[in-house]
């Protein structure tokens, strides 16, 4: 059983003018829209055809770098025969009775060792000023583990269960200091939380300071001040 509208592989040799046209048209689109450099066709590696809204051809091909820029394209000499491919492109060409549609994407190979006389070759392309960018980012980014000028205002402790004797002997394990934006005023400070509500209203609460030392009491947490049937008793 065959699929008449599914993509089917076709020969990639130069005698197939539809394949060559799809490769050259898509590469021309890439040269015109995406880069100041010029690239030329090195070899078509895969091709297929399909009927969509008209005959469509899909190609994958290797490209090589031209020694000329886009402004020199009209007077540029041919690339030397010893040039190597620098990237892989995927292009498509679809024709209808009224117009044609061309698409292309190109991926370039990783940087290679510099070759003689080709210091500016795309094969040797490296990210420009990347180390400087990373250095500036490191300079502008404060270290996360550096102590704050204000100092930590509280810490988080994992307390053991009261029924666990083994854990009581070991004592609580103090976690890493947490720089919490808490007050040191024993009476607490008022915090405006009106932004948490959708409707325009003024709502404030009192933030008490974080406890500095561990404390245990049989009366804590104590009876609920506001009983609710939705909350289970302690």
ZALUMTI-641728 format. One record per residue (C-alpha): x, y, z; residue number from 1. Coordinates in pm, 1 decimal. Example, Ala and Ser with C-alpha at 12.3 -4.5 7.8 and 13.67 -1.06 7.14 Angstrom:
<bakol><xx>1230.0</xx><yy>-450.0</yy><zz>780.0</zz><nr>1</nr></bakol>
<bakol><xx>1367.0</xx><yy>-106.0</yy><zz>714.0</zz><nr>2</nr></bakol>
This chain:
<bakol><xx>0.0</xx><yy>0.0</yy><zz>0.0</zz><nr>1</nr></bakol>
<bakol><xx>140.7</xx><yy>339.5</yy><zz>-99.6</zz><nr>2</nr></bakol>
<bakol><xx>72.7</xx><yy>693.1</yy><zz>17.3</zz><nr>3</nr></bakol>
<bakol><xx>40.8</xx><yy>920.8</yy><zz>-287.2</zz><nr>4</nr></bakol>
<bakol><xx>71.6</xx><yy>1243.8</yy><zz>-86.2</zz><nr>5</nr></bakol>
<bakol><xx>353.6</xx><yy>1136.1</yy><zz>147.9</zz><nr>6</nr></bakol>
<bakol><xx>712.0</xx><yy>1259.6</yy><zz>96.3</zz><nr>7</nr></bakol>
<bakol><xx>916.1</xx><yy>1029.2</yy><zz>-123.3</zz><nr>8</nr></bakol>
<bakol><xx>1293.8</xx><yy>1023.2</yy><zz>-159.5</zz><nr>9</nr></bakol>
<bakol><xx>1441.1</xx><yy>1138.1</yy><zz>-488.8</zz><nr>10</nr></bakol>
<bakol><xx>1799.1</xx><yy>1128.3</yy><zz>-626.7</zz><nr>11</nr></bakol>
<bakol><xx>2034.2</xx><yy>1401.1</yy><zz>-508.5</zz><nr>12</nr></bakol>
<bakol><xx>2263.0</xx><yy>1408.3</yy><zz>-813.4</zz><nr>13</nr></bakol>
<bakol><xx>2310.1</xx><yy>1726.5</yy><zz>-1013.5</zz><nr>14</nr></bakol>
<bakol><xx>2103.2</xx><yy>1592.6</yy><zz>-1302.8</zz><nr>15</nr></bakol>
<bakol><xx>1783.4</xx><yy>1648.4</yy><zz>-1100.1</zz><nr>16</nr></bakol>
<bakol><xx>1716.0</xx><yy>2014.5</yy><zz>-1170.7</zz><nr>17</nr></bakol>
<bakol><xx>1423.6</xx><yy>2033.8</yy><zz>-921.3</zz><nr>18</nr></bakol>
<bakol><xx>1655.6</xx><yy>1935.5</yy><zz>-636.7</zz><nr>19</nr></bakol>
<bakol><xx>1923.6</xx><yy>2178.4</yy><zz>-749.5</zz><nr>20</nr></bakol>
<bakol><xx>1667.8</xx><yy>2456.8</yy><zz>-781.5</zz><nr>21</nr></bakol>
<bakol><xx>1532.4</xx><yy>2395.2</yy><zz>-430.3</zz><nr>22</nr></bakol>
<bakol><xx>1884.2</xx><yy>2407.3</yy><zz>-286.4</zz><nr>23</nr></bakol>
<bakol><xx>1995.6</xx><yy>2720.7</yy><zz>-471.7</zz><nr>24</nr></bakol>
<bakol><xx>1668.2</xx><yy>2907.7</yy><zz>-411.1</zz><nr>25</nr></bakol>
<bakol><xx>1669.0</xx><yy>2835.9</yy><zz>-37.3</zz><nr>26</nr></bakol>
<bakol><xx>2039.3</xx><yy>2918.9</yy><zz>0.2</zz><nr>27</nr></bakol>
<bakol><xx>1985.8</xx><yy>3247.1</yy><zz>-183.7</zz><nr>28</nr></bakol>
<bakol><xx>1710.0</xx><yy>3329.9</yy><zz>64.1</zz><nr>29</nr></bakol>
<bakol><xx>1945.7</xx><yy>3259.7</yy><zz>354.1</zz><nr>30</nr></bakol>
<bakol><xx>2223.6</xx><yy>3474.0</yy><zz>204.1</zz><nr>31</nr></bakol>
<bakol><xx>1986.4</xx><yy>3764.8</yy><zz>146.2</zz><nr>32</nr></bakol>
<bakol><xx>1810.3</xx><yy>3765.9</yy><zz>482.3</zz><nr>33</nr></bakol>
<bakol><xx>2025.6</xx><yy>3619.6</yy><zz>756.6</zz><nr>34</nr></bakol>
<bakol><xx>2394.1</xx><yy>3701.2</yy><zz>718.8</zz><nr>35</nr></bakol>
<bakol><xx>2644.7</xx><yy>3949.4</yy><zz>582.9</zz><nr>36</nr></bakol>
<bakol><xx>2862.2</xx><yy>3663.6</yy><zz>461.7</zz><nr>37</nr></bakol>
<bakol><xx>2797.6</xx><yy>3465.4</yy><zz>147.2</zz><nr>38</nr></bakol>
<bakol><xx>2770.2</xx><yy>3086.7</yy><zz>133.8</zz><nr>39</nr></bakol>
<bakol><xx>2761.7</xx><yy>2854.6</yy><zz>-164.4</zz><nr>40</nr></bakol>
<bakol><xx>2634.3</xx><yy>2503.6</yy><zz>-221.6</zz><nr>41</nr></bakol>
<bakol><xx>2881.7</xx><yy>2227.9</yy><zz>-139.7</zz><nr>42</nr></bakol>
<bakol><xx>2676.1</xx><yy>1908.0</yy><zz>-177.2</zz><nr>43</nr></bakol>
<bakol><xx>2312.9</xx><yy>1796.1</yy><zz>-155.1</zz><nr>44</nr></bakol>
<bakol><xx>2290.5</xx><yy>1511.2</yy><zz>95.5</zz><nr>45</nr></bakol>
<bakol><xx>1916.9</xx><yy>1433.5</yy><zz>98.8</zz><nr>46</nr></bakol>
<bakol><xx>1611.8</xx><yy>1519.8</yy><zz>-109.3</zz><nr>47</nr></bakol>
<bakol><xx>1242.5</xx><yy>1433.4</yy><zz>-116.4</zz><nr>48</nr></bakol>
<bakol><xx>930.7</xx><yy>1549.7</yy><zz>-296.5</zz><nr>49</nr></bakol>
<bakol><xx>564.9</xx><yy>1580.9</yy><zz>-198.2</zz><nr>50</nr></bakol>
<bakol><xx>244.8</xx><yy>1727.3</yy><zz>-334.7</zz><nr>51</nr></bakol>
<bakol><xx>104.0</xx><yy>1989.8</yy><zz>-96.3</zz><nr>52</nr></bakol>
<bakol><xx>-68.3</xx><yy>2281.4</yy><zz>-273.7</zz><nr>53</nr></bakol>
<bakol><xx>161.4</xx><yy>2208.3</yy><zz>-563.1</zz><nr>54</nr></bakol>
<bakol><xx>487.7</xx><yy>2021.1</yy><zz>-621.7</zz><nr>55</nr></bakol>
<bakol><xx>712.9</xx><yy>2061.6</yy><zz>-316.9</zz><nr>56</nr></bakol>
<bakol><xx>1079.1</xx><yy>1969.0</yy><zz>-284.4</zz><nr>57</nr></bakol>
<bakol><xx>1267.2</xx><yy>1931.1</yy><zz>42.0</zz><nr>58</nr></bakol>
<bakol><xx>1647.7</xx><yy>1925.5</yy><zz>47.7</zz><nr>59</nr></bakol>
<bakol><xx>1932.5</xx><yy>1898.3</yy><zz>294.9</zz><nr>60</nr></bakol>
<bakol><xx>2271.2</xx><yy>2021.0</yy><zz>179.9</zz><nr>61</nr></bakol>
<bakol><xx>2616.9</xx><yy>2119.9</yy><zz>298.4</zz><nr>62</nr></bakol>
<bakol><xx>2737.0</xx><yy>2475.9</yy><zz>246.2</zz><nr>63</nr></bakol>
<bakol><xx>3081.3</xx><yy>2633.3</yy><zz>223.0</zz><nr>64</nr></bakol>
<bakol><xx>3185.9</xx><yy>2988.1</yy><zz>295.6</zz><nr>65</nr></bakol>
<bakol><xx>3249.5</xx><yy>3234.2</yy><zz>16.2</zz><nr>66</nr></bakol>
<bakol><xx>3556.3</xx><yy>3460.1</yy><zz>48.0</zz><nr>67</nr></bakol>
<bakol><xx>3341.4</xx><yy>3762.8</yy><zz>-37.1</zz><nr>68</nr></bakol>
<bakol><xx>3092.3</xx><yy>3967.5</yy><zz>157.5</zz><nr>69</nr></bakol>
<bakol><xx>2738.9</xx><yy>4039.2</yy><zz>43.7</zz><nr>70</nr></bakol>
<bakol><xx>2840.7</xx><yy>4370.7</yy><zz>-113.6</zz><nr>71</nr></bakol>
<bakol><xx>3103.4</xx><yy>4189.9</yy><zz>-323.1</zz><nr>72</nr></bakol>
<bakol><xx>2873.5</xx><yy>3910.1</yy><zz>-437.5</zz><nr>73</nr></bakol>
<bakol><xx>2838.4</xx><yy>4039.0</yy><zz>-795.2</zz><nr>74</nr></bakol>
<bakol><xx>3214.8</xx><yy>4062.2</yy><zz>-852.7</zz><nr>75</nr></bakol>
<bakol><xx>3320.6</xx><yy>3773.1</yy><zz>-632.5</zz><nr>76</nr></bakol>
<bakol><xx>3550.0</xx><yy>3504.0</yy><zz>-769.3</zz><nr>77</nr></bakol>
<bakol><xx>3467.0</xx><yy>3137.5</yy><zz>-734.2</zz><nr>78</nr></bakol>
<bakol><xx>3551.9</xx><yy>2959.7</yy><zz>-412.0</zz><nr>79</nr></bakol>
<bakol><xx>3865.9</xx><yy>2746.1</yy><zz>-414.7</zz><nr>80</nr></bakol>
<bakol><xx>3815.2</xx><yy>2375.4</yy><zz>-462.8</zz><nr>81</nr></bakol>
<bakol><xx>3985.0</xx><yy>2285.2</yy><zz>-133.0</zz><nr>82</nr></bakol>
<bakol><xx>3722.1</xx><yy>2460.9</yy><zz>81.7</zz><nr>83</nr></bakol>
<bakol><xx>3541.4</xx><yy>2251.0</yy><zz>341.0</zz><nr>84</nr></bakol>
<bakol><xx>3173.7</xx><yy>2253.1</yy><zz>441.6</zz><nr>85</nr></bakol>
<bakol><xx>3091.9</xx><yy>2478.1</yy><zz>734.5</zz><nr>86</nr></bakol>
<bakol><xx>2724.0</xx><yy>2403.0</yy><zz>791.8</zz><nr>87</nr></bakol>
<bakol><xx>2414.0</xx><yy>2202.9</yy><zz>705.6</zz><nr>88</nr></bakol>
<bakol><xx>2100.6</xx><yy>2366.1</yy><zz>564.0</zz><nr>89</nr></bakol>
<bakol><xx>1744.6</xx><yy>2240.0</yy><zz>525.2</zz><nr>90</nr></bakol>
<bakol><xx>1539.9</xx><yy>2408.1</yy><zz>256.0</zz><nr>91</nr></bakol>
<bakol><xx>1210.5</xx><yy>2366.3</yy><zz>75.8</zz><nr>92</nr></bakol>
<bakol><xx>1056.6</xx><yy>2497.0</yy><zz>-244.9</zz><nr>93</nr></bakol>
<bakol><xx>683.3</xx><yy>2480.7</yy><zz>-318.8</zz><nr>94</nr></bakol>
<bakol><xx>527.6</xx><yy>2607.4</yy><zz>-640.3</zz><nr>95</nr></bakol>
<bakol><xx>165.7</xx><yy>2692.1</yy><zz>-717.1</zz><nr>96</nr></bakol>
<bakol><xx>4.2</xx><yy>2842.1</yy><zz>-1023.5</zz><nr>97</nr></bakol>
<bakol><xx>49.3</xx><yy>3192.0</yy><zz>-880.3</zz><nr>98</nr></bakol>
<bakol><xx>361.9</xx><yy>3197.8</yy><zz>-664.3</zz><nr>99</nr></bakol>
<bakol><xx>636.7</xx><yy>2998.9</yy><zz>-495.8</zz><nr>100</nr></bakol>
<bakol><xx>720.6</xx><yy>2947.1</yy><zz>-129.1</zz><nr>101</nr></bakol>
<bakol><xx>1078.6</xx><yy>2909.3</yy><zz>-7.2</zz><nr>102</nr></bakol>
<bakol><xx>1197.4</xx><yy>2826.5</yy><zz>344.7</zz><nr>103</nr></bakol>
<bakol><xx>1543.5</xx><yy>2758.1</yy><zz>487.0</zz><nr>104</nr></bakol>
<bakol><xx>1723.9</xx><yy>2695.2</yy><zz>816.0</zz><nr>105</nr></bakol>
<bakol><xx>2100.7</xx><yy>2649.0</yy><zz>858.2</zz><nr>106</nr></bakol>
<bakol><xx>2308.6</xx><yy>2504.3</yy><zz>1140.7</zz><nr>107</nr></bakol>
<bakol><xx>2681.6</xx><yy>2564.2</yy><zz>1151.4</zz><nr>108</nr></bakol>
<bakol><xx>2939.9</xx><yy>2315.7</yy><zz>1268.0</zz><nr>109</nr></bakol>
<bakol><xx>3147.4</xx><yy>2366.5</yy><zz>1582.1</zz><nr>110</nr></bakol>
<bakol><xx>3471.4</xx><yy>2562.2</yy><zz>1561.8</zz><nr>111</nr></bakol>
<bakol><xx>3773.6</xx><yy>2378.3</yy><zz>1429.5</zz><nr>112</nr></bakol>
<bakol><xx>4147.9</xx><yy>2442.4</yy><zz>1457.0</zz><nr>113</nr></bakol>
<bakol><xx>4258.6</xx><yy>2743.6</yy><zz>1246.5</zz><nr>114</nr></bakol>
<bakol><xx>4377.3</xx><yy>2655.2</yy><zz>897.8</zz><nr>115</nr></bakol>
<bakol><xx>4648.8</xx><yy>2839.6</yy><zz>706.1</zz><nr>116</nr></bakol>
<bakol><xx>4515.4</xx><yy>3143.6</yy><zz>522.5</zz><nr>117</nr></bakol>
<bakol><xx>4160.7</xx><yy>3101.3</yy><zz>653.4</zz><nr>118</nr></bakol>
<bakol><xx>4160.7</xx><yy>3284.0</yy><zz>982.8</zz><nr>119</nr></bakol>
<bakol><xx>3825.2</xx><yy>3442.8</yy><zz>903.9</zz><nr>120</nr></bakol>
<bakol><xx>3668.5</xx><yy>3122.8</yy><zz>779.3</zz><nr>121</nr></bakol>
<bakol><xx>3332.9</xx><yy>3020.5</yy><zz>924.0</zz><nr>122</nr></bakol>
<bakol><xx>3497.5</xx><yy>2691.6</yy><zz>1021.3</zz><nr>123</nr></bakol>
<bakol><xx>3703.1</xx><yy>2888.3</yy><zz>1267.8</zz><nr>124</nr></bakol>
<bakol><xx>3421.1</xx><yy>3107.0</yy><zz>1390.8</zz><nr>125</nr></bakol>
<bakol><xx>3415.2</xx><yy>3155.6</yy><zz>1765.1</zz><nr>126</nr></bakol>
<bakol><xx>3174.3</xx><yy>3351.1</yy><zz>1982.4</zz><nr>127</nr></bakol>
<bakol><xx>3286.0</xx><yy>3713.3</yy><zz>1964.2</zz><nr>128</nr></bakol>
<bakol><xx>3379.7</xx><yy>3870.6</yy><zz>2298.7</zz><nr>129</nr></bakol>
<bakol><xx>3213.3</xx><yy>3586.7</yy><zz>2484.7</zz><nr>130</nr></bakol>
<bakol><xx>3479.3</xx><yy>3573.0</yy><zz>2760.1</zz><nr>131</nr></bakol>
<bakol><xx>3440.2</xx><yy>3948.5</yy><zz>2815.3</zz><nr>132</nr></bakol>
<bakol><xx>3065.3</xx><yy>3911.3</yy><zz>2846.4</zz><nr>133</nr></bakol>
<bakol><xx>3105.2</xx><yy>3634.1</yy><zz>3099.8</zz><nr>134</nr></bakol>
<bakol><xx>3359.7</xx><yy>3837.7</yy><zz>3294.1</zz><nr>135</nr></bakol>
<bakol><xx>3132.7</xx><yy>4140.2</yy><zz>3305.8</zz><nr>136</nr></bakol>
<bakol><xx>2845.9</xx><yy>3924.1</yy><zz>3422.4</zz><nr>137</nr></bakol>
<bakol><xx>3061.8</xx><yy>3782.4</yy><zz>3699.3</zz><nr>138</nr></bakol>
<bakol><xx>3167.6</xx><yy>4132.2</yy><zz>3803.2</zz><nr>139</nr></bakol>
<bakol><xx>2813.1</xx><yy>4265.2</yy><zz>3807.9</zz><nr>140</nr></bakol>
<bakol><xx>2667.1</xx><yy>3962.7</yy><zz>3984.4</zz><nr>141</nr></bakol>
<bakol><xx>2731.9</xx><yy>3961.3</yy><zz>4359.5</zz><nr>142</nr></bakol>
<bakol><xx>2833.6</xx><yy>3622.7</yy><zz>4503.1</zz><nr>143</nr></bakol>
<bakol><xx>2538.6</xx><yy>3443.1</yy><zz>4651.9</zz><nr>144</nr></bakol>
<bakol><xx>2734.1</xx><yy>3317.6</yy><zz>4951.7</zz><nr>145</nr></bakol>
<bakol><xx>2880.4</xx><yy>3656.7</yy><zz>5049.4</zz><nr>146</nr></bakol>
<bakol><xx>2748.4</xx><yy>3788.6</yy><zz>5380.6</zz><nr>147</nr></bakol>
<bakol><xx>2501.9</xx><yy>4073.5</yy><zz>5362.8</zz><nr>148</nr></bakol>
<bakol><xx>2602.6</xx><yy>4406.8</yy><zz>5506.9</zz><nr>149</nr></bakol>
<bakol><xx>2296.1</xx><yy>4404.7</yy><zz>5731.2</zz><nr>150</nr></bakol>
<bakol><xx>2372.3</xx><yy>4050.2</yy><zz>5846.0</zz><nr>151</nr></bakol>
<bakol><xx>2127.1</xx><yy>3761.3</yy><zz>5872.2</zz><nr>152</nr></bakol>
<bakol><xx>1813.9</xx><yy>3850.1</yy><zz>6064.4</zz><nr>153</nr></bakol>
<bakol><xx>1706.4</xx><yy>3495.1</yy><zz>6133.7</zz><nr>154</nr></bakol>
<bakol><xx>1777.4</xx><yy>3130.1</yy><zz>6069.9</zz><nr>155</nr></bakol>
<bakol><xx>1573.1</xx><yy>2820.9</yy><zz>6001.6</zz><nr>156</nr></bakol>
<bakol><xx>1603.1</xx><yy>2519.4</yy><zz>6230.3</zz><nr>157</nr></bakol>
<bakol><xx>1465.9</xx><yy>2169.5</yy><zz>6180.2</zz><nr>158</nr></bakol>
<bakol><xx>1342.8</xx><yy>2062.5</yy><zz>6525.2</zz><nr>159</nr></bakol>
<bakol><xx>1305.2</xx><yy>1690.7</yy><zz>6607.9</zz><nr>160</nr></bakol>
<bakol><xx>979.2</xx><yy>1529.1</yy><zz>6703.9</zz><nr>161</nr></bakol>
<bakol><xx>911.6</xx><yy>1538.1</yy><zz>7078.7</zz><nr>162</nr></bakol>
<bakol><xx>841.9</xx><yy>1163.9</yy><zz>7079.6</zz><nr>163</nr></bakol>
<bakol><xx>1169.4</xx><yy>1075.7</yy><zz>6909.1</zz><nr>164</nr></bakol>
<bakol><xx>1430.4</xx><yy>1021.5</yy><zz>7183.4</zz><nr>165</nr></bakol>
<bakol><xx>1713.2</xx><yy>956.5</yy><zz>6938.4</zz><nr>166</nr></bakol>
<bakol><xx>1656.7</xx><yy>1281.6</yy><zz>6759.6</zz><nr>167</nr></bakol>
<bakol><xx>1633.9</xx><yy>1469.9</yy><zz>7090.5</zz><nr>168</nr></bakol>
<bakol><xx>1977.3</xx><yy>1345.7</yy><zz>7190.0</zz><nr>169</nr></bakol>
<bakol><xx>2129.2</xx><yy>1462.5</yy><zz>6863.2</zz><nr>170</nr></bakol>
<bakol><xx>1964.6</xx><yy>1800.1</yy><zz>6893.6</zz><nr>171</nr></bakol>
<bakol><xx>1819.3</xx><yy>2014.7</yy><zz>6616.2</zz><nr>172</nr></bakol>
<bakol><xx>2004.2</xx><yy>2043.6</yy><zz>6288.2</zz><nr>173</nr></bakol>
<bakol><xx>2049.5</xx><yy>2405.0</yy><zz>6192.6</zz><nr>174</nr></bakol>
<bakol><xx>2000.1</xx><yy>2475.4</yy><zz>5826.7</zz><nr>175</nr></bakol>
<bakol><xx>2190.0</xx><yy>2733.7</yy><zz>5629.5</zz><nr>176</nr></bakol>
<bakol><xx>2126.7</xx><yy>3094.5</yy><zz>5737.9</zz><nr>177</nr></bakol>
<bakol><xx>1837.2</xx><yy>3253.4</yy><zz>5557.0</zz><nr>178</nr></bakol>
<bakol><xx>1840.2</xx><yy>3626.0</yy><zz>5493.5</zz><nr>179</nr></bakol>
<bakol><xx>1480.6</xx><yy>3697.1</yy><zz>5584.1</zz><nr>180</nr></bakol>
<bakol><xx>1344.3</xx><yy>4045.9</yy><zz>5562.6</zz><nr>181</nr></bakol>
<bakol><xx>1215.6</xx><yy>4046.8</yy><zz>5920.9</zz><nr>182</nr></bakol>
<bakol><xx>1203.1</xx><yy>4318.9</yy><zz>6180.8</zz><nr>183</nr></bakol>
<bakol><xx>1417.6</xx><yy>4333.9</yy><zz>6491.3</zz><nr>184</nr></bakol>
<bakol><xx>1161.4</xx><yy>4542.1</yy><zz>6677.2</zz><nr>185</nr></bakol>
<bakol><xx>1024.5</xx><yy>4329.7</yy><zz>6967.0</zz><nr>186</nr></bakol>
<bakol><xx>685.8</xx><yy>4496.2</yy><zz>6925.2</zz><nr>187</nr></bakol>
<bakol><xx>676.5</xx><yy>4409.0</yy><zz>6556.8</zz><nr>188</nr></bakol>
<bakol><xx>624.0</xx><yy>4625.9</yy><zz>6253.2</zz><nr>189</nr></bakol>
<bakol><xx>319.6</xx><yy>4688.9</yy><zz>6039.2</zz><nr>190</nr></bakol>
<bakol><xx>324.6</xx><yy>4542.3</yy><zz>5688.0</zz><nr>191</nr></bakol>
<bakol><xx>86.6</xx><yy>4658.5</yy><zz>5415.9</zz><nr>192</nr></bakol>
<bakol><xx>-56.1</xx><yy>4357.2</yy><zz>5227.3</zz><nr>193</nr></bakol>
<bakol><xx>-326.2</xx><yy>4537.6</yy><zz>5033.0</zz><nr>194</nr></bakol>
<bakol><xx>-162.0</xx><yy>4432.9</yy><zz>4706.5</zz><nr>195</nr></bakol>
<bakol><xx>-259.2</xx><yy>4071.1</yy><zz>4773.8</zz><nr>196</nr></bakol>
<bakol><xx>-628.9</xx><yy>4146.2</yy><zz>4729.2</zz><nr>197</nr></bakol>
<bakol><xx>-810.6</xx><yy>4201.9</yy><zz>4401.9</zz><nr>198</nr></bakol>
<bakol><xx>-1056.8</xx><yy>4455.5</yy><zz>4536.1</zz><nr>199</nr></bakol>
<bakol><xx>-931.3</xx><yy>4798.3</yy><zz>4643.1</zz><nr>200</nr></bakol>
<bakol><xx>-894.1</xx><yy>4775.3</yy><zz>5017.7</zz><nr>201</nr></bakol>
<bakol><xx>-643.6</xx><yy>4849.8</yy><zz>5291.4</zz><nr>202</nr></bakol>
<bakol><xx>-519.6</xx><yy>4548.4</yy><zz>5482.9</zz><nr>203</nr></bakol>
<bakol><xx>-224.4</xx><yy>4541.6</yy><zz>5721.8</zz><nr>204</nr></bakol>
<bakol><xx>-71.0</xx><yy>4292.2</yy><zz>5960.0</zz><nr>205</nr></bakol>
<bakol><xx>193.0</xx><yy>4302.3</yy><zz>6231.7</zz><nr>206</nr></bakol>
<bakol><xx>517.4</xx><yy>4116.9</yy><zz>6162.2</zz><nr>207</nr></bakol>
<bakol><xx>695.5</xx><yy>3996.2</yy><zz>6476.6</zz><nr>208</nr></bakol>
<bakol><xx>1071.7</xx><yy>3937.2</yy><zz>6489.5</zz><nr>209</nr></bakol>
<bakol><xx>1211.0</xx><yy>3594.4</yy><zz>6410.6</zz><nr>210</nr></bakol>
<bakol><xx>1305.5</xx><yy>3403.3</yy><zz>6731.6</zz><nr>211</nr></bakol>
<bakol><xx>1678.7</xx><yy>3400.3</yy><zz>6793.5</zz><nr>212</nr></bakol>
<bakol><xx>1687.5</xx><yy>3090.7</yy><zz>7012.5</zz><nr>213</nr></bakol>
<bakol><xx>1496.1</xx><yy>2765.7</yy><zz>7020.8</zz><nr>214</nr></bakol>
<bakol><xx>1218.2</xx><yy>2741.4</yy><zz>7275.4</zz><nr>215</nr></bakol>
<bakol><xx>984.7</xx><yy>2461.1</yy><zz>7375.6</zz><nr>216</nr></bakol>
<bakol><xx>673.7</xx><yy>2486.8</yy><zz>7582.5</zz><nr>217</nr></bakol>
<bakol><xx>385.3</xx><yy>2255.6</yy><zz>7656.4</zz><nr>218</nr></bakol>
<bakol><xx>145.0</xx><yy>2542.7</yy><zz>7597.7</zz><nr>219</nr></bakol>
<bakol><xx>258.8</xx><yy>2605.2</yy><zz>7241.2</zz><nr>220</nr></bakol>
<bakol><xx>79.0</xx><yy>2639.4</yy><zz>7008.6</zz><nr>221</nr></bakol>
<bakol><xx>-206.2</xx><yy>2643.6</yy><zz>7259.0</zz><nr>222</nr></bakol>
<bakol><xx>-578.4</xx><yy>2664.3</yy><zz>7191.4</zz><nr>223</nr></bakol>
<bakol><xx>-696.6</xx><yy>2826.9</yy><zz>6873.7</zz><nr>224</nr></bakol>
<bakol><xx>-796.6</xx><yy>3188.4</yy><zz>6910.5</zz><nr>225</nr></bakol>
<bakol><xx>-1041.5</xx><yy>3168.8</yy><zz>6621.5</zz><nr>226</nr></bakol>
<bakol><xx>-1206.6</xx><yy>2828.2</yy><zz>6610.9</zz><nr>227</nr></bakol>
<bakol><xx>-1306.0</xx><yy>2702.7</yy><zz>6266.5</zz><nr>228</nr></bakol>
<bakol><xx>-1489.0</xx><yy>2379.7</yy><zz>6174.1</zz><nr>229</nr></bakol>
<bakol><xx>-1267.3</xx><yy>2354.9</yy><zz>5866.3</zz><nr>230</nr></bakol>
<bakol><xx>-950.6</xx><yy>2321.4</yy><zz>6077.6</zz><nr>231</nr></bakol>
<bakol><xx>-879.7</xx><yy>2002.0</yy><zz>6269.1</zz><nr>232</nr></bakol>
<bakol><xx>-804.1</xx><yy>2041.7</yy><zz>6642.0</zz><nr>233</nr></bakol>
<bakol><xx>-439.6</xx><yy>1998.5</yy><zz>6748.0</zz><nr>234</nr></bakol>
